[in-house]
Amino acid sequence: MLRRKGALLAAVVLIPLATATQAGAATAPAPTAGCAYAPAVPADNYKGIPSFDPVKAARPYTATLRTSQGAVTFKALTDKAPCTTNSFRFLAEKRYFNGTHCHRLTTARLYVLQCGDPTGTGSGGPGYSFPDENLTGATYPAGTVAMANAGPNTNGSQFFFVWKDTKLSPAYTPFGTVTAGLDVLQKIAAGGEDEQNGPGDGFPTLPVNIKRVQIKKA
């Protein structure tokens, strides 16, 4: 999803679920058999760059986002998207998401709530990027948790929840499935948004502040 300052509406049409990039960003890492976390800008609320231990990355876990609108829990797909789930766990354990808010809600054509940007603008990132995963045959039914991006292999910290079945090209790494709290997401969606990005696309009317993210072994 994209909220690039000054070029927002056109970019939303062209890249429906992209994050904004900034000049000077490092070249995106190419897909590899392992995980390649490459330094990139921006580096908002920088917590370092994760290492990748395949044994640890394979361990199942659930993540619970405690928000101002209620709790949402998802099961991480560590077997299908180990680079992504390893990164999310790294950031969550570093309290990267604590005190941030979900900055974009779409209620027409796309049905998602986007979070994970500490700047709250859609332009923020963790200081590194990594390749796409789990895209073959990817679909986005309600309850999917997937990465937002700014093109192939440019994943960072921004992600989105699908609150209603959504048709998207298989370009956004699915890395989790909501196991509790889909009703919370639907409540947020029912509250609407301010349409600052266009009809059915803007900042959620019901503020979604992430108080903390809890990681639990599954």
NUFITOR-435353 format. One line per 10 residues: number of its first residue (from 1); for each residue x, y, z of N, C-alpha, C, O. Coordinates in Angstrom, 3 decimals. Example, Ala and Ser with C-alpha at 12.3 -4.5 7.8 and 13.67 -1.06 7.14 Angstrom:
% NUFITOR-435353
1> 13.190 -5.690 7.800 12.300 -4.500 7.800 13.200 -3.300 7.800 14.236 -3.319 8.465; 12.850 -2.250 7.080 13.670 -1.060 7.140 12.900 0.030 7.870 13.409 1.138 8.039
END
This chain:
% NUFITOR-435353
1> 0.852 -1.181 0.000 0.000 0.000 0.000 0.890 1.234 0.000 2.031 1.186 0.459; 0.370 2.327 -0.511 1.241 3.470 -0.732 0.615 4.765 -0.266 -0.541 5.058 -0.573; 1.390 5.543 0.482 0.982 6.897 0.824 2.164 7.828 0.569 2.581 8.563 1.464; 2.696 7.799 -0.635 3.822 8.661 -0.959 3.363 10.113 -0.975 2.379 10.442 -1.638; 4.049 10.967 -0.269 3.688 12.377 -0.214 3.815 13.002 -1.593 4.832 12.844 -2.267; 2.772 13.713 -2.005 2.824 14.465 -3.241 2.472 13.678 -4.488 2.285 14.276 -5.549; 2.373 12.352 -4.401 2.056 11.552 -5.585 1.139 10.413 -5.201 1.224 9.311 -5.743; 0.269 10.698 -4.266 -0.457 9.636 -3.599 -1.505 8.979 -4.460 -1.531 7.751 -4.546; -2.373 9.737 -5.102 -3.500 9.143 -5.791 -3.067 8.309 -6.990 -3.529 7.181 -7.156; -2.197 8.843 -7.817 -1.763 8.083 -8.983 -1.039 6.819 -8.571 -1.220 5.764 -9.179
11> -0.215 6.926 -7.534 0.548 5.762 -7.097 -0.355 4.680 -6.540 -0.085 3.493 -6.721; -1.422 5.075 -5.865 -2.341 4.085 -5.324 -2.946 3.248 -6.435 -3.128 2.041 -6.276; -3.259 3.878 -7.561 -3.843 3.144 -8.674 -2.829 2.181 -9.268 -3.172 1.050 -9.615; -1.593 2.618 -9.386 -0.575 1.813 -10.038 -0.040 0.719 -9.135 0.243 -0.385 -9.601; 0.105 1.009 -7.847 0.671 0.042 -6.902 -0.266 -0.020 -5.706 -0.034 0.666 -4.710; -1.319 -0.827 -5.782 -2.381 -0.761 -4.778 -1.932 -1.009 -3.351 -2.512 -0.448 -2.422; -0.922 -1.831 -3.154 -0.563 -2.204 -1.791 0.920 -2.013 -1.532 1.553 -2.851 -0.890; 1.474 -0.923 -2.023 2.907 -0.702 -1.870 3.194 0.235 -0.727 2.348 1.039 -0.336; 4.392 0.128 -0.195 4.900 1.121 0.744 5.674 2.136 -0.059 6.168 1.825 -1.142; 5.785 3.333 0.450 6.540 4.360 -0.256 8.032 4.129 -0.075 8.473 3.634 0.963
21> 8.799 4.488 -1.083 10.253 4.394 -1.005 10.827 5.789 -0.994 10.150 6.754 -1.350; 12.062 5.895 -0.590 12.727 7.192 -0.547 13.997 7.138 -1.372 14.577 6.070 -1.563; 14.423 8.277 -1.856 15.642 8.345 -2.653 16.818 7.812 -1.852 16.951 8.085 -0.659; 17.669 7.048 -2.528 18.854 6.525 -1.871 18.647 5.160 -1.263 19.540 4.648 -0.588; 17.486 4.550 -1.482 17.244 3.228 -0.923 18.206 2.223 -1.522 18.562 2.308 -2.698; 18.622 1.270 -0.703 19.516 0.237 -1.182 18.802 -0.627 -2.204 17.580 -0.768 -2.164; 19.572 -1.208 -3.128 18.988 -2.109 -4.103 18.358 -3.290 -3.388 18.945 -3.847 -2.461; 17.164 -3.671 -3.819 16.455 -4.762 -3.159 17.226 -6.059 -3.320 17.783 -6.311 -4.389; 17.273 -6.899 -2.275 17.965 -8.172 -2.381 17.236 -9.102 -3.332 16.006 -9.117 -3.372; 17.979 -9.866 -4.087 17.364 -10.844 -4.987 16.927 -12.064 -4.191 17.526 -12.370 -3.161
31> 15.881 -12.776 -4.651 15.450 -13.974 -3.936 16.575 -15.000 -3.854 17.304 -15.203 -4.825; 16.715 -15.635 -2.724 17.726 -16.652 -2.532 17.110 -17.824 -1.788 15.981 -17.747 -1.305; 17.870 -18.914 -1.703 17.386 -20.082 -0.981 17.324 -19.799 0.515 16.532 -20.407 1.235; 18.165 -18.872 0.981 18.144 -18.499 2.382 17.481 -17.150 2.558 16.573 -16.791 1.809; 17.943 -16.397 3.558 17.384 -15.067 3.793 18.491 -14.032 3.660 19.581 -14.200 4.207; 18.202 -12.967 2.933 19.166 -11.885 2.755 18.517 -10.592 3.210 17.703 -10.009 2.493; 18.878 -10.148 4.403 18.388 -8.871 4.905 19.419 -7.807 4.540 20.534 -7.804 5.060; 19.032 -6.905 3.641 19.969 -5.906 3.134 19.678 -4.545 3.738 18.514 -4.160 3.846; 20.712 -3.806 4.135 20.484 -2.447 4.642 19.719 -1.603 3.631 19.958 -1.700 2.427; 18.808 -0.782 4.113 17.997 0.067 3.240 17.530 1.279 4.029 17.478 1.248 5.259
41> 17.195 2.334 3.321 16.591 3.501 3.946 15.129 3.541 3.530 14.772 3.079 2.446; 14.277 4.101 4.402 14.580 4.743 5.680 14.837 3.734 6.796 14.608 2.535 6.643; 15.322 4.258 7.921 15.586 3.436 9.099 14.919 4.097 10.296 15.576 4.699 11.145; 13.604 3.971 10.343 12.816 4.604 11.395 12.717 3.693 12.613 12.404 2.508 12.489; 12.985 4.256 13.795 12.976 3.469 15.031 13.897 2.263 14.878 13.526 1.138 15.212; 15.089 2.510 14.375 16.017 1.451 13.982 16.356 0.518 15.143 16.726 0.963 16.230; 16.222 -0.784 14.887 16.498 -1.799 15.901 17.595 -2.765 15.475 17.835 -3.771 16.143; 18.259 -2.461 14.365 19.278 -3.358 13.855 18.735 -4.189 12.708 17.600 -4.005 12.268; 19.569 -5.113 12.230 19.193 -5.998 11.130 19.179 -7.424 11.661 20.151 -7.856 12.281; 18.104 -8.159 11.434 18.026 -9.509 12.004 19.015 -10.471 11.365 19.378 -10.334 10.197
51> 19.437 -11.436 12.149 20.199 -12.557 11.615 19.204 -13.666 11.304 18.050 -13.604 11.728; 19.640 -14.667 10.573 18.732 -15.753 10.212 19.309 -17.095 10.642 20.325 -17.556 10.122; 18.635 -17.702 11.601 18.949 -19.052 12.056 17.796 -19.936 11.585 16.690 -19.815 12.113; 18.016 -20.822 10.606 16.910 -21.597 10.051 16.175 -22.460 11.071 14.977 -22.708 10.930; 16.883 -22.914 12.089 16.241 -23.733 13.120 15.274 -22.877 13.936 14.124 -23.262 14.146; 15.740 -21.722 14.392 14.873 -20.825 15.162 13.737 -20.298 14.307 12.602 -20.192 14.772; 14.042 -19.961 13.041 13.029 -19.388 12.162 11.896 -20.361 11.881 10.775 -19.940 11.594; 12.175 -21.653 11.960 11.156 -22.661 11.659 10.196 -22.902 12.818 9.159 -23.542 12.641; 10.532 -22.396 14.004 9.685 -22.650 15.166 8.355 -21.909 15.040 8.345 -20.697 14.824; 7.239 -22.615 15.173 5.928 -21.969 15.045 5.682 -20.967 16.175 6.153 -21.148 17.298
61> 4.940 -19.916 15.856 4.543 -18.964 16.892 3.251 -18.265 16.496 2.846 -18.280 15.333; 2.623 -17.660 17.475 1.492 -16.780 17.220 1.875 -15.383 17.681 2.688 -15.213 18.590; 1.281 -14.396 17.044 1.510 -13.001 17.413 0.165 -12.375 17.745 -0.798 -12.518 16.991; 0.101 -11.684 18.874 -1.114 -10.982 19.270 -0.832 -9.496 19.326 0.027 -9.041 20.081; -1.561 -8.748 18.523 -1.450 -7.287 18.530 -2.515 -6.746 19.470 -3.710 -6.894 19.214; -2.082 -6.122 20.554 -3.000 -5.484 21.494 -3.210 -4.048 21.018 -2.312 -3.212 21.123; -4.396 -3.773 20.499 -4.661 -2.455 19.929 -5.747 -1.734 20.712 -6.409 -2.317 21.571; -5.912 -0.479 20.405 -6.933 0.330 21.059 -8.343 -0.099 20.673 -9.311 0.323 21.305; -8.469 -0.926 19.651 -9.778 -1.415 19.224 -10.012 -2.876 19.598 -11.078 -3.426 19.322; -9.024 -3.500 20.220 -9.138 -4.902 20.594 -7.930 -5.683 20.126 -7.050 -5.147 19.454
71> -7.894 -6.951 20.485 -6.744 -7.805 20.175 -6.964 -8.575 18.874 -8.071 -9.027 18.582; -5.893 -8.713 18.104 -5.907 -9.517 16.888 -4.735 -10.484 16.979 -3.595 -10.073 17.191; -5.022 -11.768 16.817 -3.986 -12.801 16.891 -3.871 -13.515 15.556 -4.877 -13.842 14.927; -2.644 -13.751 15.130 -2.452 -14.547 13.919 -1.382 -15.610 14.122 -0.458 -15.457 14.922; -1.540 -16.685 13.374 -0.548 -17.763 13.351 0.457 -17.449 12.259 0.082 -17.238 11.106; 1.733 -17.417 12.620 2.783 -17.131 11.653 3.054 -18.359 10.790 3.143 -19.476 11.300; 3.182 -18.150 9.490 3.447 -19.249 8.554 4.955 -19.447 8.433 5.551 -19.173 7.391; 5.551 -19.923 9.508 7.003 -20.068 9.549 7.517 -21.111 8.567 8.679 -21.061 8.165; 6.671 -22.047 8.180 7.086 -23.077 7.236 7.047 -22.594 5.793 7.728 -23.153 4.934; 6.256 -21.560 5.520 6.100 -21.074 4.154 6.805 -19.746 3.897 7.176 -19.443 2.763
81> 6.986 -18.968 4.939 7.607 -17.647 4.778 8.573 -17.392 5.928 8.365 -16.468 6.714; 9.633 -18.202 6.038 10.530 -18.093 7.202 11.283 -16.773 7.290 11.518 -16.279 8.393; 11.673 -16.183 6.147 12.384 -14.900 6.201 11.474 -13.811 6.761 11.883 -12.990 7.582; 10.232 -13.831 6.294 9.267 -12.808 6.702 8.877 -12.963 8.156 8.867 -11.988 8.908; 8.556 -14.187 8.559 8.130 -14.408 9.942 9.287 -14.201 10.908 9.077 -13.771 12.042; 10.506 -14.504 10.471 11.673 -14.232 11.311 11.846 -12.736 11.517 12.153 -12.287 12.622; 11.648 -11.957 10.443 11.756 -10.504 10.538 10.671 -9.937 11.446 10.950 -9.084 12.289; 9.434 -10.405 11.280 8.344 -9.881 12.111 8.606 -10.178 13.588 8.411 -9.319 14.448; 9.046 -11.398 13.868 9.334 -11.748 15.264 10.474 -10.886 15.815 10.403 -10.417 16.951; 11.509 -10.680 15.025 12.627 -9.830 15.434 12.134 -8.443 15.819 12.474 -7.932 16.886
91> 11.332 -7.833 14.950 10.843 -6.480 15.214 9.904 -6.446 16.418 9.970 -5.532 17.240; 9.034 -7.442 16.516 8.100 -7.482 17.644 8.840 -7.631 18.964 8.504 -6.965 19.944; 9.852 -8.506 18.995 10.606 -8.710 20.228 11.460 -7.494 20.582 11.825 -7.309 21.743; 11.778 -6.673 19.596 12.502 -5.421 19.835 11.552 -4.262 20.154 11.987 -3.123 20.326; 10.245 -4.566 20.229 9.196 -3.581 20.531 9.088 -2.505 19.458 8.709 -1.367 19.733; 9.424 -2.883 18.250 9.387 -1.941 17.127 7.986 -1.403 16.866 7.815 -0.227 16.548; 6.987 -2.267 17.002 5.621 -1.878 16.671 4.890 -1.192 17.827 3.846 -0.573 17.625; 5.436 -1.303 19.025 4.752 -0.727 20.192 4.612 0.784 20.046 5.576 1.478 19.724; 3.412 1.282 20.286 3.171 2.712 20.216 2.954 3.243 18.808 2.861 4.455 18.615; 2.872 2.352 17.816 2.595 2.787 16.445 1.093 2.654 16.172 0.343 2.180 17.025
101> 0.664 3.070 14.988 -0.745 2.920 14.648 -0.886 2.432 13.208 0.028 2.575 12.395; -2.037 1.861 12.916 -2.337 1.410 11.554 -2.806 2.621 10.755 -3.787 3.268 11.120; -2.114 2.923 9.679 -2.270 4.206 9.015 -3.178 4.190 7.792 -3.490 5.251 7.252; -3.608 3.021 7.344 -4.426 3.002 6.137 -5.479 1.908 6.185 -5.197 0.770 6.562; -6.697 2.268 5.798 -7.823 1.342 5.700 -8.450 1.510 4.325 -8.709 2.629 3.884; -8.695 0.385 3.648 -9.393 0.449 2.366 -10.700 -0.326 2.481 -10.745 -1.420 3.045; -11.761 0.264 1.934 -13.102 -0.307 2.067 -13.824 -0.418 0.727 -15.027 -0.679 0.689; -13.104 -0.224 -0.360 -13.687 -0.355 -1.689 -12.663 -1.016 -2.608 -11.540 -0.533 -2.753; -13.061 -2.117 -3.219 -12.211 -2.900 -4.128 -11.141 -3.681 -3.393 -11.008 -4.888 -3.598; -10.372 -3.012 -2.536 -9.420 -3.664 -1.647 -9.961 -3.563 -0.233 -10.538 -2.544 0.147
111> -9.773 -4.629 0.551 -10.348 -4.647 1.893 -9.257 -5.001 2.906 -9.172 -6.130 3.389; -8.437 -4.013 3.207 -7.278 -4.274 4.059 -7.074 -3.148 5.066 -7.534 -2.021 4.882; -6.370 -3.495 6.130 -5.905 -2.534 7.136 -4.394 -2.651 7.174 -3.863 -3.730 7.437; -3.689 -1.550 6.914 -2.227 -1.582 6.846 -1.604 -0.965 8.087 -2.057 0.066 8.586; -0.563 -1.614 8.571 0.113 -1.222 9.814 1.624 -1.379 9.618 2.092 -1.714 8.530; 2.375 -1.129 10.697 3.796 -1.449 10.704 4.749 -0.323 10.373 5.954 -0.547 10.263; 4.228 0.899 10.208 5.084 2.040 9.905 5.177 2.938 11.134 4.179 3.552 11.511; 6.336 3.034 11.767 6.448 3.863 12.970 6.238 5.351 12.714 5.979 6.107 13.650; 6.347 5.785 11.448 6.108 7.195 11.146 4.623 7.482 10.929 4.207 8.639 10.986; 3.829 6.457 10.685 2.405 6.630 10.458 2.064 7.307 9.147 0.945 7.793 8.977
121> 3.008 7.348 8.213 2.793 8.047 6.940 2.690 7.110 5.744 2.244 7.523 4.674; 3.093 5.861 5.909 3.181 4.949 4.778 4.536 4.984 4.105 4.760 4.275 3.124; 5.449 5.806 4.623 6.782 5.944 4.028 7.885 5.352 4.897 9.050 5.358 4.502; 7.536 4.842 6.071 8.556 4.385 7.017 9.045 2.975 6.775 8.367 2.165 6.144; 10.236 2.691 7.287 10.825 1.365 7.154 11.811 1.096 8.268 12.216 2.018 8.976; 12.214 -0.187 8.436 13.028 -0.588 9.586 14.526 -0.472 9.397 15.287 -0.759 10.321; 14.971 -0.053 8.205 16.408 0.030 7.965 16.974 -1.142 7.200 18.188 -1.244 7.021; 16.089 -2.043 6.740 16.535 -3.174 5.921 15.371 -3.636 5.052 14.215 -3.301 5.310; 15.697 -4.410 4.018 14.674 -5.009 3.171 15.040 -6.462 2.925 16.168 -6.879 3.185; 14.082 -7.230 2.422 14.325 -8.655 2.199 13.386 -9.186 1.116 12.393 -8.538 0.784
131> 13.698 -10.367 0.563 12.975 -10.866 -0.603 11.551 -11.342 -0.305 11.185 -11.621 0.837; 10.772 -11.422 -1.377 9.431 -11.990 -1.308 9.502 -13.498 -1.080 10.505 -14.148 -1.379; 8.412 -14.030 -0.545 8.280 -15.472 -0.323 6.824 -15.880 -0.527 5.927 -15.037 -0.540; 6.604 -17.173 -0.686 5.263 -17.757 -0.609 4.282 -17.108 -1.586 3.113 -16.914 -1.253; 4.750 -16.775 -2.785 3.887 -16.094 -3.742 3.210 -17.028 -4.743 2.198 -16.659 -5.337; 3.748 -18.223 -4.939 3.165 -19.134 -5.920 1.736 -19.500 -5.530 1.503 -20.123 -4.495; 0.799 -19.110 -6.360 -0.603 -19.407 -6.087 -1.192 -18.612 -4.933 -2.244 -18.979 -4.410; -0.540 -17.535 -4.527 -1.011 -16.772 -3.363 -2.387 -16.157 -3.617 -2.654 -15.598 -4.681; -3.248 -16.276 -2.611 -4.552 -15.618 -2.618 -4.696 -14.867 -1.302 -3.902 -15.050 -0.379; -5.722 -14.017 -1.227 -5.853 -13.121 -0.083 -7.281 -13.131 0.478 -7.989 -12.127 0.409
141> -7.695 -14.280 1.036 -9.006 -14.336 1.687 -8.985 -13.586 3.010 -7.918 -13.253 3.527; -10.157 -13.323 3.550 -10.256 -12.669 4.859 -9.426 -13.431 5.880 -9.460 -14.661 5.929; -8.692 -12.701 6.683 -7.838 -13.306 7.696 -6.392 -13.451 7.283 -5.556 -13.858 8.089; -6.080 -13.123 6.033 -4.690 -13.181 5.573 -3.894 -12.027 6.180 -4.393 -10.909 6.302; -2.655 -12.316 6.555 -1.700 -11.282 6.957 -0.577 -11.321 5.922 0.022 -12.374 5.700; -0.289 -10.192 5.290 0.694 -10.174 4.208 1.527 -8.910 4.276 1.173 -7.936 4.941; 2.649 -8.954 3.564 3.565 -7.818 3.540 3.153 -6.800 2.490 2.783 -7.162 1.373; 3.219 -5.519 2.858 3.150 -4.450 1.880 4.544 -4.258 1.292 5.541 -4.615 1.919; 4.612 -3.693 0.085 5.928 -3.499 -0.504 5.905 -2.359 -1.508 4.853 -1.777 -1.775; 7.068 -2.044 -2.062 7.203 -0.994 -3.067 7.709 -1.581 -4.375 8.373 -0.900 -5.157
151> 7.391 -2.850 -4.605 7.868 -3.567 -5.775 8.491 -4.875 -5.334 8.582 -5.133 -4.134; 8.927 -5.713 -6.274 9.478 -7.021 -5.940 10.645 -6.931 -4.962 11.558 -6.124 -5.133; 10.595 -7.777 -3.933 11.714 -7.961 -3.000 12.111 -6.700 -2.249 13.295 -6.431 -2.046; 11.106 -5.928 -1.840 11.366 -4.693 -1.081 10.626 -4.698 0.252 10.219 -3.643 0.737; 10.451 -5.859 0.841 9.744 -5.952 2.111 10.522 -5.279 3.235 11.753 -5.278 3.247; 9.773 -4.701 4.186 10.391 -4.072 5.350 9.586 -4.379 6.594 9.547 -5.524 7.043; 8.943 -3.366 7.154 8.157 -3.580 8.372 6.650 -3.469 8.139 5.867 -3.921 8.974; 6.232 -2.878 7.020 4.809 -2.647 6.823 4.090 -3.914 6.346 4.586 -4.653 5.496; 2.919 -4.133 6.916 2.134 -5.334 6.608 0.670 -4.949 6.615 0.307 -3.850 7.037; -0.180 -5.869 6.140 -1.609 -5.577 6.154 -2.426 -6.811 6.528 -2.042 -7.951 6.270
161> -3.569 -6.528 7.148 -4.579 -7.537 7.441 -5.667 -7.453 6.376 -6.109 -6.358 6.025; -6.096 -8.587 5.868 -7.233 -8.626 4.953 -8.477 -8.903 5.788 -8.583 -9.963 6.404; -9.418 -7.964 5.817 -10.597 -8.118 6.660 -11.806 -8.658 5.890 -12.815 -9.028 6.490; -11.696 -8.699 4.554 -12.731 -9.257 3.690 -12.029 -9.813 2.454 -11.049 -9.235 1.986; -12.524 -10.926 1.928 -11.879 -11.542 0.764 -11.518 -10.484 -0.277 -12.361 -9.683 -0.681; -10.263 -10.492 -0.704 -9.741 -9.465 -1.601 -8.976 -10.113 -2.754 -8.218 -11.060 -2.546; -9.178 -9.602 -3.967 -8.442 -10.086 -5.125 -7.231 -9.185 -5.349 -7.362 -7.979 -5.555; -6.073 -9.789 -5.303 -4.813 -9.091 -5.542 -3.926 -9.982 -6.395 -4.059 -11.205 -6.369; -3.037 -9.381 -7.139 -2.029 -10.177 -7.825 -1.133 -10.812 -6.774 -0.944 -10.234 -5.704; -0.577 -11.985 -7.050 0.269 -12.661 -6.053 1.635 -11.992 -5.941 2.652 -12.542 -6.364
171> 1.634 -10.796 -5.365 2.856 -9.996 -5.277 3.170 -9.572 -3.849 4.128 -8.834 -3.623; 2.378 -10.026 -2.886 2.507 -9.593 -1.499 2.601 -10.833 -0.613 1.648 -11.605 -0.507; 3.743 -11.014 0.013 4.028 -12.245 0.762 3.005 -12.507 1.859 2.931 -11.742 2.820; 2.204 -13.584 1.737 1.340 -13.976 2.849 2.197 -14.662 3.922 2.927 -15.608 3.627; 2.103 -14.183 5.158 2.947 -14.777 6.197 2.197 -15.108 7.477 2.812 -15.507 8.466; 0.885 -14.949 7.473 0.119 -15.280 8.671 -1.351 -15.446 8.365 -1.849 -15.006 7.329; -2.044 -16.107 9.313 -3.490 -16.298 9.216 -4.116 -15.904 10.545 -3.717 -16.410 11.594; -5.090 -15.008 10.507 -5.754 -14.553 11.730 -6.518 -15.711 12.364 -7.309 -16.386 11.705; -6.271 -15.928 13.645 -6.959 -16.988 14.389 -7.948 -16.422 15.398 -8.830 -17.142 15.866; -7.816 -15.158 15.735 -8.754 -14.489 16.642 -8.675 -12.995 16.371 -7.594 -12.441 16.174
181> -9.842 -12.347 16.365 -9.860 -10.906 16.191 -10.287 -10.436 14.816 -10.206 -9.244 14.520; -10.747 -11.362 13.957 -11.253 -10.917 12.668 -12.440 -9.972 12.871 -12.649 -9.044 12.089; -13.214 -10.223 13.935 -14.336 -9.330 14.239 -13.849 -7.933 14.602 -14.532 -6.947 14.323; -12.674 -7.841 15.222 -12.088 -6.534 15.539 -11.758 -5.791 14.246 -12.050 -4.602 14.112; -11.147 -6.500 13.298 -10.811 -5.884 12.014 -12.068 -5.428 11.278 -12.088 -4.357 10.671; -13.097 -6.236 11.335 -14.347 -5.884 10.656 -15.037 -4.702 11.339 -15.683 -3.888 10.679; -14.897 -4.614 12.655 -15.429 -3.448 13.372 -14.703 -2.179 12.930 -15.332 -1.146 12.703; -13.391 -2.262 12.812 -12.603 -1.114 12.353 -13.035 -0.716 10.949 -13.205 0.466 10.653; -13.209 -1.710 10.088 -13.626 -1.439 8.710 -15.006 -0.801 8.664 -15.246 0.108 7.869; -15.910 -1.271 9.511 -17.269 -0.731 9.538 -17.272 0.735 9.972 -18.184 1.486 9.625
191> -16.266 1.134 10.720 -16.158 2.518 11.155 -15.795 3.468 10.033 -15.982 4.680 10.144; -15.268 2.904 8.942 -14.930 3.718 7.783 -13.590 4.413 7.887 -12.839 4.214 8.842; -13.299 5.243 6.874 -12.039 5.981 6.810 -12.307 7.371 6.246 -13.420 7.684 5.823; -11.258 8.204 6.249 -11.468 9.607 5.904 -11.312 9.924 4.416 -11.437 11.080 4.010; -11.036 8.893 3.599 -10.950 9.037 2.141 -9.874 10.030 1.697 -9.980 10.620 0.622; -8.848 10.215 2.516 -7.793 11.148 2.124 -7.021 10.659 0.905 -6.386 11.460 0.219; -7.064 9.357 0.621 -6.385 8.816 -0.560 -7.330 8.620 -1.730 -6.901 8.212 -2.810; -8.620 8.907 -1.530 -9.620 8.670 -2.553 -10.799 7.933 -1.935 -10.732 7.542 -0.769; -11.869 7.734 -2.683 -13.040 7.043 -2.142 -12.693 5.654 -1.610 -12.087 4.842 -2.309; -13.085 5.398 -0.368 -12.841 4.092 0.231 -11.402 3.814 0.596 -11.008 2.654 0.710
201> -10.613 4.850 0.780 -9.177 4.654 1.017 -8.638 5.824 1.837 -8.556 6.948 1.342; -8.275 5.561 3.080 -7.750 6.637 3.901 -7.391 6.181 5.294 -7.209 4.989 5.544; -7.290 7.133 6.197 -6.959 6.854 7.592 -8.211 6.332 8.291 -9.282 6.920 8.138; -8.104 5.239 9.059 -9.296 4.694 9.714 -9.935 5.683 10.682 -9.246 6.350 11.454; -11.256 5.766 10.629 -11.992 6.654 11.525 -11.832 6.218 12.975 -11.701 7.056 13.868; -11.843 4.915 13.209 -11.567 4.379 14.542 -10.063 4.207 14.668 -9.507 3.309 14.035; -9.383 5.025 15.454 -7.922 4.945 15.549 -7.463 3.567 16.025 -7.989 3.025 16.997; -6.485 3.015 15.331 -5.967 1.689 15.664 -4.538 1.849 16.162 -3.586 1.782 15.384; -4.401 2.056 17.450 -3.089 2.222 18.072 -2.600 0.876 18.595 -3.293 0.208 19.362; -1.418 0.493 18.179 -0.844 -0.778 18.635 -0.096 -0.532 19.941 0.936 0.138 19.965
211> -0.628 -1.080 21.014 -0.002 -0.906 22.326 1.234 -1.794 22.464 2.277 -1.360 22.953; 1.096 -3.033 22.028 2.225 -3.965 22.086 1.903 -5.181 21.217 0.748 -5.437 20.876; 2.953 -5.918 20.871 2.799 -7.161 20.124 3.428 -8.277 20.952 4.599 -8.204 21.325; 2.648 -9.294 21.229 3.116 -10.412 22.040 3.367 -11.626 21.150 2.501 -12.019 20.369; 4.534 -12.206 21.269 4.910 -13.410 20.535 4.840 -14.609 21.483 5.388 -14.582 22.585; 4.156 -15.659 21.029 3.994 -16.842 21.861 4.287 -18.085 21.030 3.843 -18.194 19.887; 5.021 -19.004 21.597 5.305 -20.267 20.898 4.013 -21.013 20.655 3.170 -21.134 21.544; 3.867 -21.516 19.433 2.642 -22.231 19.088 2.762 -23.717 19.456 1.825 -24.484 19.239
END
